[in-house]
């Protein structure tokens, strides 16, 4: 019998360009998503979260190629578009949400505030220059921030999918600057660039608890994405415990306490402390953003995931 493997796919926005004021934010449109479903079904088996649990515990044999589709950030796109399309294809997905998006929904997560700033302009060279200019403007209040040439040397490198200028902006505003300055810059840039106020955008962007419960009742899975969607390796031990324990509590309030729960590391960032804590809290599976296949016997708390941009390149 041949050895199988699991391919987990990461999605964020699933929406058509005409359905948003921010078409520059990378998204998978519905036609492309349907093509992805067809391609993956031709390469292997699309599995549900319940089938995944059976696979990870050994109840289901690891004898073929299987794919699980996952969706980060608890976006309303997932309820409106992704979940119904998965159901029409005869499968189900696993959706990760953060506690902070399920409350009053008057605030955006930092990651989405930044995405919507980026989503207003395709001149990322100018945006990077403006970010660095704002750092200089506030330098008197933050004298320990490295000089511009050091920031560029450290952060001005392209990624698999983004230019060096885009990554400079992302890295500075996702954690490369002190939190107080980073939040100040995010607020100033959001006000300057984004044509919608934050409470209005937040109310329209995320699923609420009722919508997540509807998806669970339809057979989809819901997992945790951190209480506030921060890099876990940046947290001290006490803050890390709160971040993950609150995430576990939220998930269990939705899916019940009898089965293991799942977690997705925000930004794909993890360390040995978060791994131990998830194990202690009974987490059955935790997902990274490192691309690759998962096979029997590998670590269930560091499951790799392919990006949606990788899908049409995947073969058996």
Phi and psi in degrees as GROMACS dihedral restraints (atoms count N, CA, C in turn):
[ dihedral_restraints ]
;  ai    aj    ak    al  type     phi  dphi    fc
    3     4     5     6     1   -72.7    20    10
    4     5     6     7     1   151.9    20    10
    6     7     8     9     1   -80.4    20    10
    7     8     9    10     1   129.2    20    10
    9    10    11    12     1   -92.9    20    10
   10    11    12    13     1   175.6    20    10
   12    13    14    15     1  -150.4    20    10
   13    14    15    16     1   160.7    20    10
   15    16    17    18     1  -110.3    20    10
   16    17    18    19     1   130.8    20    10
   18    19    20    21     1  -113.2    20    10
   19    20    21    22     1   118.7    20    10
   21    22    23    24     1  -103.0    20    10
   22    23    24    25     1   133.1    20    10
   24    25    26    27     1  -109.8    20    10
   25    26    27    28     1   138.2    20    10
   27    28    29    30     1  -101.9    20    10
   28    29    30    31     1   126.7    20    10
   30    31    32    33     1  -123.4    20    10
   31    32    33    34     1   153.1    20    10
   33    34    35    36     1  -120.5    20    10
   34    35    36    37     1   -96.3    20    10
   36    37    38    39     1   -78.3    20    10
   37    38    39    40     1   131.2    20    10
   39    40    41    42     1  -126.4    20    10
   40    41    42    43     1    95.4    20    10
   42    43    44    45     1  -163.3    20    10
   43    44    45    46     1   159.9    20    10
   45    46    47    48     1   -86.6    20    10
   46    47    48    49     1   146.2    20    10
   48    49    50    51     1   -56.0    20    10
   49    50    51    52     1   -33.9    20    10
   51    52    53    54     1   -73.7    20    10
   52    53    54    55     1    -7.1    20    10
   54    55    56    57     1   -94.6    20    10
   55    56    57    58     1     6.2    20    10
   57    58    59    60     1  -142.9    20    10
   58    59    60    61     1   152.5    20    10
   60    61    62    63     1   -77.7    20    10
   61    62    63    64     1    -5.5    20    10
   63    64    65    66     1  -126.8    20    10
   64    65    66    67     1    64.7    20    10
   66    67    68    69     1   -67.6    20    10
   67    68    69    70     1   -13.1    20    10
   69    70    71    72     1   -77.9    20    10
   70    71    72    73     1   -14.8    20    10
   72    73    74    75     1   -70.7    20    10
   73    74    75    76     1   124.8    20    10
   75    76    77    78     1   -56.8    20    10
   76    77    78    79     1   130.6    20    10
   78    79    80    81     1  -148.1    20    10
   79    80    81    82     1   156.2    20    10
   81    82    83    84     1   -97.2    20    10
   82    83    84    85     1   118.5    20    10
   84    85    86    87     1   -77.5    20    10
   85    86    87    88     1   168.3    20    10
   87    88    89    90     1   -67.0    20    10
   88    89    90    91     1   -34.7    20    10
   90    91    92    93     1   -64.3    20    10
   91    92    93    94     1   -45.2    20    10
   93    94    95    96     1   -65.3    20    10
   94    95    96    97     1   -39.3    20    10
   96    97    98    99     1   -62.0    20    10
   97    98    99   100     1   -40.7    20    10
   99   100   101   102     1   -63.2    20    10
  100   101   102   103     1   -39.2    20    10
  102   103   104   105     1   -63.4    20    10
  103   104   105   106     1   -39.4    20    10
  105   106   107   108     1   -60.7    20    10
  106   107   108   109     1   -45.8    20    10
  108   109   110   111     1   -60.5    20    10
  109   110   111   112     1   -43.0    20    10
  111   112   113   114     1   -64.9    20    10
  112   113   114   115     1   -43.3    20    10
  114   115   116   117     1   -64.7    20    10
  115   116   117   118     1   -46.7    20    10
  117   118   119   120     1   -65.2    20    10
  118   119   120   121     1   -38.0    20    10
  120   121   122   123     1   -66.5    20    10
  121   122   123   124     1   -28.1    20    10
  123   124   125   126     1   -77.1    20    10
  124   125   126   127     1   -27.2    20    10
  126   127   128   129     1   -87.1    20    10
  127   128   129   130     1   -36.6    20    10
  129   130   131   132     1  -158.1    20    10
  130   131   132   133     1  -158.7    20    10
  132   133   134   135     1  -101.3    20    10
  133   134   135   136     1   132.2    20    10
  135   136   137   138     1   -80.8    20    10
  136   137   138   139     1   126.6    20    10
  138   139   140   141     1  -117.4    20    10
  139   140   141   142     1   158.5    20    10
  141   142   143   144     1   -91.8    20    10
  142   143   144   145     1   166.3    20    10
  144   145   146   147     1   -58.4    20    10
  145   146   147   148     1   -35.4    20    10
  147   148   149   150     1   -65.0    20    10
  148   149   150   151     1   -41.1    20    10
  150   151   152   153     1   -67.4    20    10
  151   152   153   154     1   -33.9    20    10
  153   154   155   156     1   -61.7    20    10
  154   155   156   157     1   -45.2    20    10
  156   157   158   159     1   -58.6    20    10
  157   158   159   160     1   -40.9    20    10
  159   160   161   162     1   -66.2    20    10
  160   161   162   163     1   -35.7    20    10
  162   163   164   165     1   -67.3    20    10
  163   164   165   166     1   -43.6    20    10
  165   166   167   168     1   -69.9    20    10
  166   167   168   169     1   -28.6    20    10
  168   169   170   171     1   -91.4    20    10
  169   170   171   172     1    -3.0    20    10
  171   172   173   174     1    89.5    20    10
  172   173   174   175     1     0.1    20    10
  174   175   176   177     1   -71.5    20    10
  175   176   177   178     1   -25.2    20    10
  177   178   179   180     1  -111.9    20    10
  178   179   180   181     1   130.9    20    10
  180   181   182   183     1   -67.8    20    10
  181   182   183   184     1   143.6    20    10
  183   184   185   186     1   -91.1    20    10
  184   185   186   187     1    68.9    20    10
  186   187   188   189     1  -118.5    20    10
  187   188   189   190     1     6.5    20    10
  189   190   191   192     1  -157.6    20    10
  190   191   192   193     1   173.3    20    10
  192   193   194   195     1   -81.8    20    10
  193   194   195   196     1   130.4    20    10
  195   196   197   198     1  -132.7    20    10
  196   197   198   199     1   152.6    20    10
  198   199   200   201     1  -129.4    20    10
  199   200   201   202     1   135.2    20    10
  201   202   203   204     1  -117.0    20    10
  202   203   204   205     1   132.9    20    10
  204   205   206   207     1   -99.5    20    10
  205   206   207   208     1   128.4    20    10
  207   208   209   210     1  -121.3    20    10
  208   209   210   211     1   155.1    20    10
  210   211   212   213     1  -139.0    20    10
  211   212   213   214     1   122.7    20    10
  213   214   215   216     1   -96.8    20    10
  214   215   216   217     1   149.0    20    10
  216   217   218   219     1    90.9    20    10
  217   218   219   220     1     1.7    20    10
  219   220   221   222     1    61.7    20    10
  220   221   222   223     1    40.6    20    10
  222   223   224   225     1   -80.4    20    10
  223   224   225   226     1   149.1    20    10
  225   226   227   228     1   -63.5    20    10
  226   227   228   229     1   -25.3    20    10
  228   229   230   231     1   -52.9    20    10
  229   230   231   232     1   -35.1    20    10
  231   232   233   234     1   -66.2    20    10
  232   233   234   235     1   -38.9    20    10
  234   235   236   237     1   -75.9    20    10
  235   236   237   238     1   -40.1    20    10
  237   238   239   240     1   -78.9    20    10
  238   239   240   241     1   -37.3    20    10
  240   241   242   243     1  -119.5    20    10
  241   242   243   244     1   -55.7    20    10
  243   244   245   246     1   -64.5    20    10
  244   245   246   247     1   -50.5    20    10
  246   247   248   249     1   -60.6    20    10
  247   248   249   250     1   -48.2    20    10
  249   250   251   252     1   -61.0    20    10
  250   251   252   253     1   -36.4    20    10
  252   253   254   255     1   -69.9    20    10
  253   254   255   256     1   -36.8    20    10
  255   256   257   258     1   -62.6    20    10
  256   257   258   259     1   -43.0    20    10
  258   259   260   261     1   -63.3    20    10
  259   260   261   262     1   -41.4    20    10
  261   262   263   264     1   -62.7    20    10
  262   263   264   265     1   -29.4    20    10
  264   265   266   267     1   -85.6    20    10
  265   266   267   268     1    -0.3    20    10
  267   268   269   270     1    81.0    20    10
  268   269   270   271     1    22.4    20    10
  270   271   272   273     1  -137.0    20    10
  271   272   273   274     1  -176.3    20    10
  273   274   275   276     1  -141.1    20    10
  274   275   276   277     1   161.4    20    10
  276   277   278   279     1  -119.5    20    10
  277   278   279   280     1   176.1    20    10
  279   280   281   282     1  -119.3    20    10
  280   281   282   283     1   122.2    20    10
  282   283   284   285     1  -116.4    20    10
  283   284   285   286     1   128.0    20    10
  285   286   287   288     1  -106.7    20    10
  286   287   288   289     1   130.4    20    10
  288   289   290   291     1  -130.6    20    10
  289   290   291   292     1   154.9    20    10
  291   292   293   294     1  -104.0    20    10
  292   293   294   295     1   145.5    20    10
  294   295   296   297     1   -54.7    20    10
  295   296   297   298     1   -38.6    20    10
  297   298   299   300     1   -63.4    20    10
  298   299   300   301     1   -21.3    20    10
  300   301   302   303     1   -89.6    20    10
  301   302   303   304     1    -2.8    20    10
  303   304   305   306     1  -106.7    20    10
  304   305   306   307     1     7.3    20    10
  306   307   308   309     1   -93.9    20    10
  307   308   309   310     1  -122.8    20    10
  309   310   311   312     1   -71.9    20    10
  310   311   312   313     1   -19.9    20    10
  312   313   314   315     1    58.0    20    10
  313   314   315   316     1    35.0    20    10
  315   316   317   318     1   -99.7    20    10
  316   317   318   319     1    -6.6    20    10
  318   319   320   321     1  -125.5    20    10
  319   320   321   322     1   143.3    20    10
  321   322   323   324     1   -86.8    20    10
  322   323   324   325     1   148.1    20    10
  324   325   326   327     1   -61.8    20    10
  325   326   327   328     1   150.1    20    10
  327   328   329   330     1   -53.6    20    10
  328   329   330   331     1   -40.3    20    10
  330   331   332   333     1   -60.4    20    10
  331   332   333   334     1   -35.2    20    10
  333   334   335   336     1   -84.5    20    10
  334   335   336   337     1   -29.3    20    10
  336   337   338   339     1   -60.8    20    10
  337   338   339   340     1   -44.3    20    10
  339   340   341   342     1   -66.1    20    10
  340   341   342   343     1   -42.9    20    10
  342   343   344   345     1   -60.0    20    10
  343   344   345   346     1   -37.4    20    10
  345   346   347   348     1   -77.6    20    10
  346   347   348   349     1   -27.4    20    10
  348   349   350   351     1   -64.5    20    10
  349   350   351   352     1   -49.7    20    10
  351   352   353   354     1   -61.7    20    10
  352   353   354   355     1   -31.2    20    10
  354   355   356   357     1   -75.5    20    10
  355   356   357   358     1    -0.3    20    10
  357   358   359   360     1   -99.9    20    10
  358   359   360   361     1    -9.6    20    10
  360   361   362   363     1  -149.0    20    10
  361   362   363   364     1   140.9    20    10
  363   364   365   366     1  -100.4    20    10
  364   365   366   367     1     4.0    20    10
  366   367   368   369     1   -92.3    20    10
  367   368   369   370     1    79.9    20    10
  369   370   371   372     1   -74.3    20    10
  370   371   372   373     1   -22.3    20    10
  372   373   374   375     1   -65.6    20    10
  373   374   375   376     1   -44.3    20    10
  375   376   377   378     1   -65.5    20    10
  376   377   378   379     1   -40.7    20    10
  378   379   380   381     1   -64.0    20    10
  379   380   381   382     1   -43.0    20    10
  381   382   383   384     1   -60.2    20    10
  382   383   384   385     1   -41.5    20    10
  384   385   386   387     1   -63.4    20    10
  385   386   387   388     1   -38.7    20    10
  387   388   389   390     1   -67.3    20    10
  388   389   390   391     1   -38.9    20    10
  390   391   392   393     1   -62.2    20    10
  391   392   393   394     1   -46.8    20    10
  393   394   395   396     1   -64.2    20    10
  394   395   396   397     1   -35.8    20    10
  396   397   398   399     1   -64.9    20    10
  397   398   399   400     1   -38.7    20    10
  399   400   401   402     1   -67.5    20    10
  400   401   402   403     1   -35.4    20    10
  402   403   404   405     1   -59.4    20    10
  403   404   405   406     1   -45.0    20    10
  405   406   407   408     1   -65.0    20    10
  406   407   408   409     1   -38.9    20    10
  408   409   410   411     1   -60.3    20    10
  409   410   411   412     1   -34.7    20    10
  411   412   413   414     1  -101.6    20    10
  412   413   414   415     1     9.8    20    10
  414   415   416   417     1   -60.7    20    10
  415   416   417   418     1   -32.5    20    10
  417   418   419   420     1   -60.1    20    10
  418   419   420   421     1   -32.3    20    10
  420   421   422   423     1   -86.0    20    10
  421   422   423   424     1   -12.2    20    10
  423   424   425   426     1  -137.8    20    10
  424   425   426   427     1    65.6    20    10
  426   427   428   429     1   -67.2    20    10
  427   428   429   430     1   -16.1    20    10
  429   430   431   432     1   -84.1    20    10
  430   431   432   433     1    -6.3    20    10
  432   433   434   435     1   -67.2    20    10
  433   434   435   436     1   132.4    20    10
  435   436   437   438     1   -58.5    20    10
  436   437   438   439     1   155.8    20    10
  438   439   440   441     1   -65.7    20    10
  439   440   441   442     1   164.4    20    10
  441   442   443   444     1   -56.6    20    10
  442   443   444   445     1   -41.8    20    10
  444   445   446   447     1   -64.4    20    10
  445   446   447   448     1   -31.7    20    10
  447   448   449   450     1   -73.1    20    10
  448   449   450   451     1   -39.2    20    10
  450   451   452   453     1   -62.4    20    10
  451   452   453   454     1   -42.2    20    10
  453   454   455   456     1   -64.5    20    10
  454   455   456   457     1   -43.5    20    10
  456   457   458   459     1   -62.6    20    10
  457   458   459   460     1   -33.7    20    10
  459   460   461   462     1   -82.9    20    10
  460   461   462   463     1   -36.4    20    10
  462   463   464   465     1  -119.6    20    10
  463   464   465   466     1   -10.1    20    10
  465   466   467   468     1   -89.2    20    10
  466   467   468   469     1    69.2    20    10
  468   469   470   471     1  -135.8    20    10
  469   470   471   472     1   137.2    20    10
  471   472   473   474     1   -69.7    20    10
  472   473   474   475     1   159.6    20    10
  474   475   476   477     1  -109.7    20    10
  475   476   477   478     1  -171.3    20    10
  477   478   479   480     1   -60.0    20    10
  478   479   480   481     1   -32.9    20    10
  480   481   482   483     1  -123.3    20    10
  481   482   483   484     1    -5.9    20    10
  483   484   485   486     1  -127.1    20    10
  484   485   486   487     1   150.6    20    10
  486   487   488   489     1   -71.3    20    10
  487   488   489   490     1   167.4    20    10
  489   490   491   492     1   -62.2    20    10
  490   491   492   493     1   -39.3    20    10
  492   493   494   495     1   -65.5    20    10
  493   494   495   496     1   -42.4    20    10
  495   496   497   498     1   -62.7    20    10
  496   497   498   499     1   -42.7    20    10
  498   499   500   501     1   -69.1    20    10
  499   500   501   502     1   -31.8    20    10
  501   502   503   504     1   -60.8    20    10
  502   503   504   505     1   -46.9    20    10
  504   505   506   507     1   -61.0    20    10
  505   506   507   508     1   -48.3    20    10
  507   508   509   510     1   -61.2    20    10
  508   509   510   511     1   -47.9    20    10
  510   511   512   513     1   -67.2    20    10
  511   512   513   514     1   -37.7    20    10
  513   514   515   516     1   -66.4    20    10
  514   515   516   517     1   -41.8    20    10
  516   517   518   519     1   -93.1    20    10
  517   518   519   520     1    -2.2    20    10
  519   520   521   522     1  -102.3    20    10
  520   521   522   523     1    -4.3    20    10
  522   523   524   525     1   157.6    20    10
  523   524   525   526     1    -6.7    20    10
  525   526   527   528     1   -76.7    20    10
  526   527   528   529     1   -13.8    20    10
  528   529   530   531     1  -113.9    20    10
  529   530   531   532     1   158.0    20    10
  531   532   533   534     1   -56.0    20    10
  532   533   534   535     1   145.3    20    10
  534   535   536   537     1   -55.1    20    10
  535   536   537   538     1   -42.8    20    10
  537   538   539   540     1   -61.7    20    10
  538   539   540   541     1   -45.8    20    10
  540   541   542   543     1   -69.3    20    10
  541   542   543   544     1   -41.3    20    10
  543   544   545   546     1   -59.9    20    10
  544   545   546   547     1   -45.9    20    10
  546   547   548   549     1   -66.0    20    10
  547   548   549   550     1   -37.1    20    10
  549   550   551   552     1   -63.1    20    10
  550   551   552   553     1   -43.4    20    10
  552   553   554   555     1   -67.5    20    10
  553   554   555   556     1   -40.5    20    10
  555   556   557   558     1   -59.5    20    10
  556   557   558   559     1   -44.2    20    10
  558   559   560   561     1   -64.1    20    10
  559   560   561   562     1   -43.7    20    10
  561   562   563   564     1   -67.0    20    10
  562   563   564   565     1   -42.7    20    10
  564   565   566   567     1   -69.1    20    10
  565   566   567   568     1   -38.7    20    10
  567   568   569   570     1   -61.3    20    10
  568   569   570   571     1   -45.6    20    10
  570   571   572   573     1   -63.7    20    10
  571   572   573   574     1   -36.3    20    10
  573   574   575   576     1   -76.0    20    10
  574   575   576   577     1   -33.3    20    10
  576   577   578   579     1  -106.7    20    10
  577   578   579   580     1   -36.7    20    10
  579   580   581   582     1   -91.2    20    10
  580   581   582   583     1   125.4    20    10
  582   583   584   585     1   -83.9    20    10
  583   584   585   586     1    12.2    20    10
  585   586   587   588     1  -128.8    20    10
  586   587   588   589     1   139.2    20    10
  588   589   590   591     1   -72.4    20    10
  589   590   591   592     1   155.6    20    10
  591   592   593   594     1   -62.0    20    10
  592   593   594   595     1   -46.2    20    10
  594   595   596   597     1   -59.4    20    10
  595   596   597   598     1   -39.8    20    10
  597   598   599   600     1   -64.6    20    10
  598   599   600   601     1   -45.5    20    10
  600   601   602   603     1   -65.6    20    10
  601   602   603   604     1   -42.4    20    10
  603   604   605   606     1   -62.6    20    10
  604   605   606   607     1   -38.9    20    10
  606   607   608   609     1   -66.0    20    10
  607   608   609   610     1   -26.6    20    10
  609   610   611   612     1   -93.7    20    10
  610   611   612   613     1   -14.0    20    10
  612   613   614   615     1   -90.4    20    10
  613   614   615   616     1   -34.6    20    10
  615   616   617   618     1  -108.9    20    10
  616   617   618   619     1   152.1    20    10
  618   619   620   621     1   -68.0    20    10
  619   620   621   622     1   148.9    20    10
  621   622   623   624     1  -100.9    20    10
  622   623   624   625     1   177.8    20    10
  624   625   626   627     1   -60.7    20    10
  625   626   627   628     1   -40.2    20    10
  627   628   629   630     1   -62.5    20    10
  628   629   630   631     1   -39.5    20    10
  630   631   632   633     1   -69.8    20    10
  631   632   633   634     1   -38.0    20    10
  633   634   635   636     1   -64.3    20    10
  634   635   636   637     1   -39.6    20    10
  636   637   638   639     1   -64.8    20    10
  637   638   639   640     1   -38.3    20    10
  639   640   641   642     1   -58.9    20    10
  640   641   642   643     1   -41.1    20    10
  642   643   644   645     1   -67.5    20    10
  643   644   645   646     1   -39.3    20    10
  645   646   647   648     1   -63.0    20    10
  646   647   648   649     1   -43.8    20    10
  648   649   650   651     1   -63.3    20    10
  649   650   651   652     1   -26.6    20    10
  651   652   653   654     1   -83.7    20    10
  652   653   654   655     1    -1.2    20    10
  654   655   656   657     1   104.9    20    10
  655   656   657   658     1     0.9    20    10
  657   658   659   660     1   -80.1    20    10
  658   659   660   661     1   164.0    20    10
  660   661   662   663     1  -106.1    20    10
  661   662   663   664     1   152.3    20    10
  663   664   665   666     1  -127.6    20    10
  664   665   666   667     1   130.6    20    10
  666   667   668   669     1  -125.3    20    10
  667   668   669   670     1   176.2    20    10
  669   670   671   672     1   -92.1    20    10
  670   671   672   673     1   149.1    20    10
  672   673   674   675     1  -131.1    20    10
  673   674   675   676     1    33.9    20    10
  675   676   677   678     1    83.0    20    10
  676   677   678   679     1   151.4    20    10
  678   679   680   681     1   -65.6    20    10
  679   680   681   682     1   -40.0    20    10
  681   682   683   684     1  -127.3    20    10
  682   683   684   685     1     9.9    20    10
  684   685   686   687     1    58.4    20    10
  685   686   687   688     1    62.1    20    10
  687   688   689   690     1  -121.8    20    10
  688   689   690   691     1   162.3    20    10
  690   691   692   693     1   -68.9    20    10
  691   692   693   694     1   119.3    20    10
  693   694   695   696     1   -67.9    20    10
  694   695   696   697     1   -29.4    20    10
  696   697   698   699     1   -71.5    20    10
  697   698   699   700     1   -14.0    20    10
  699   700   701   702     1   -84.9    20    10
  700   701   702   703     1   -10.3    20    10
  702   703   704   705     1   -90.7    20    10
  703   704   705   706     1   147.9    20    10
  705   706   707   708     1   -74.1    20    10
  706   707   708   709     1   171.9    20    10
  708   709   710   711     1   -60.1    20    10
  709   710   711   712     1   -41.7    20    10
  711   712   713   714     1   -66.8    20    10
  712   713   714   715     1   -44.2    20    10
  714   715   716   717     1   -66.6    20    10
  715   716   717   718     1   -37.5    20    10
  717   718   719   720     1   -61.3    20    10
  718   719   720   721     1   -44.0    20    10
  720   721   722   723     1   -61.0    20    10
  721   722   723   724     1   -43.4    20    10
  723   724   725   726     1   -63.2    20    10
  724   725   726   727     1   -45.4    20    10
  726   727   728   729     1   -58.8    20    10
  727   728   729   730     1   -43.4    20    10
  729   730   731   732     1   -85.5    20    10
  730   731   732   733     1   -38.8    20    10
  732   733   734   735     1   -63.6    20    10
  733   734   735   736     1   -40.6    20    10
  735   736   737   738     1   -66.8    20    10
  736   737   738   739     1   -35.5    20    10
  738   739   740   741     1   -63.6    20    10
  739   740   741   742     1   -44.1    20    10
  741   742   743   744     1   -62.0    20    10
  742   743   744   745     1   -41.7    20    10
  744   745   746   747     1   -62.5    20    10
  745   746   747   748     1   -43.2    20    10
  747   748   749   750     1   -61.5    20    10
  748   749   750   751     1   -47.5    20    10
  750   751   752   753     1   -61.8    20    10
  751   752   753   754     1   -46.2    20    10
  753   754   755   756     1   -65.4    20    10
  754   755   756   757     1   -28.3    20    10
  756   757   758   759     1   -68.0    20    10
  757   758   759   760     1   -22.5    20    10
  759   760   761   762     1   -95.7    20    10
  760   761   762   763     1   -42.3    20    10
  762   763   764   765     1  -104.0    20    10
  763   764   765   766     1    -9.2    20    10
  765   766   767   768     1   100.3    20    10
  766   767   768   769     1   170.2    20    10
  768   769   770   771     1  -107.6    20    10
  769   770   771   772     1     0.0    20    10
  771   772   773   774     1   -83.2    20    10
  772   773   774   775     1   -23.9    20    10
  774   775   776   777     1  -112.8    20    10
  775   776   777   778     1   156.3    20    10
  777   778   779   780     1   -58.7    20    10
  778   779   780   781     1   147.7    20    10
  780   781   782   783     1  -104.8    20    10
  781   782   783   784     1   167.9    20    10
  783   784   785   786     1  -121.3    20    10
  784   785   786   787     1   158.4    20    10
  786   787   788   789     1  -143.7    20    10
  787   788   789   790     1   144.6    20    10
  789   790   791   792     1  -122.1    20    10
  790   791   792   793     1   123.3    20    10
  792   793   794   795     1   -67.5    20    10
  793   794   795   796     1   121.5    20    10
  795   796   797   798     1   -57.4    20    10
  796   797   798   799     1   134.0    20    10
  798   799   800   801     1    61.9    20    10
  799   800   801   802     1    10.6    20    10
  801   802   803   804     1    70.8    20    10
  802   803   804   805     1    15.0    20    10
  804   805   806   807     1   -93.4    20    10
  805   806   807   808     1   127.3    20    10
  807   808   809   810     1  -148.6    20    10
  808   809   810   811     1   165.5    20    10
  810   811   812   813     1  -148.4    20    10
  811   812   813   814     1  -179.7    20    10
  813   814   815   816     1   -64.6    20    10
  814   815   816   817     1   -33.0    20    10
  816   817   818   819     1   -64.5    20    10
  817   818   819   820     1   -45.9    20    10
  819   820   821   822     1   -65.7    20    10
  820   821   822   823     1   -35.8    20    10
  822   823   824   825     1   -61.3    20    10
  823   824   825   826     1   -47.2    20    10
  825   826   827   828     1   -64.5    20    10
  826   827   828   829     1   -42.4    20    10
  828   829   830   831     1   -65.2    20    10
  829   830   831   832     1   -42.7    20    10
  831   832   833   834     1   -61.3    20    10
  832   833   834   835     1   -41.7    20    10
  834   835   836   837     1   -62.3    20    10
  835   836   837   838     1   -43.5    20    10
  837   838   839   840     1   -64.0    20    10
  838   839   840   841     1   -29.3    20    10
  840   841   842   843     1   -91.4    20    10
  841   842   843   844     1     7.6    20    10
  843   844   845   846     1    78.3    20    10
  844   845   846   847     1    23.8    20    10
  846   847   848   849     1   -67.8    20    10
  847   848   849   850     1   129.1    20    10
  849   850   851   852     1   -87.2    20    10
  850   851   852   853     1   -23.4    20    10
  852   853   854   855     1  -161.0    20    10
  853   854   855   856     1   137.8    20    10
  855   856   857   858     1  -134.3    20    10
  856   857   858   859     1   141.9    20    10
  858   859   860   861     1  -119.3    20    10
  859   860   861   862     1   138.7    20    10
  861   862   863   864     1  -102.9    20    10
  862   863   864   865     1  -171.7    20    10
  864   865   866   867     1  -113.3    20    10
  865   866   867   868     1     9.4    20    10
  867   868   869   870     1   -72.2    20    10
  868   869   870   871     1   123.8    20    10
  870   871   872   873     1   -72.0    20    10
  871   872   873   874     1   143.8    20    10
  873   874   875   876     1   155.2    20    10
  874   875   876   877     1   172.2    20    10
  876   877   878   879     1   -87.9    20    10
  877   878   879   880     1   152.0    20    10
  879   880   881   882     1  -114.3    20    10
  880   881   882   883     1   135.3    20    10
  882   883   884   885     1  -128.6    20    10
  883   884   885   886     1   164.8    20    10
  885   886   887   888     1   -54.8    20    10
  886   887   888   889     1   135.3    20    10
  888   889   890   891     1    92.3    20    10
  889   890   891   892     1   -10.7    20    10
  891   892   893   894     1   -77.9    20    10
  892   893   894   895     1   168.3    20    10
  894   895   896   897     1   -68.1    20    10
  895   896   897   898     1   120.6    20    10
  897   898   899   900     1   -75.8    20    10
  898   899   900   901     1   -11.2    20    10
  900   901   902   903     1  -102.0    20    10
  901   902   903   904     1    10.4    20    10
  903   904   905   906     1  -143.6    20    10
  904   905   906   907     1    56.8    20    10
  906   907   908   909     1   -79.1    20    10
  907   908   909   910     1   125.1    20    10
  909   910   911   912     1   -73.8    20    10
  910   911   912   913     1   161.7    20    10
  912   913   914   915     1  -140.4    20    10
  913   914   915   916     1   136.9    20    10
  915   916   917   918     1   -77.5    20    10
  916   917   918   919     1   147.0    20    10
  918   919   920   921     1   -75.8    20    10
  919   920   921   922     1   154.4    20    10
  921   922   923   924     1   -56.6    20    10
  922   923   924   925     1   -30.1    20    10
  924   925   926   927     1   -67.0    20    10
  925   926   927   928     1   -16.2    20    10
  927   928   929   930     1   -86.4    20    10
  928   929   930   931     1   -13.4    20    10
  930   931   932   933     1   -56.1    20    10
  931   932   933   934     1   -49.5    20    10
  933   934   935   936     1   -73.3    20    10
  934   935   936   937     1    -3.9    20    10
  936   937   938   939     1   -95.4    20    10
  937   938   939   940     1    -8.6    20    10
  939   940   941   942     1   -78.1    20    10
  940   941   942   943     1   135.6    20    10
  942   943   944   945     1  -134.8    20    10
  943   944   945   946     1   165.6    20    10
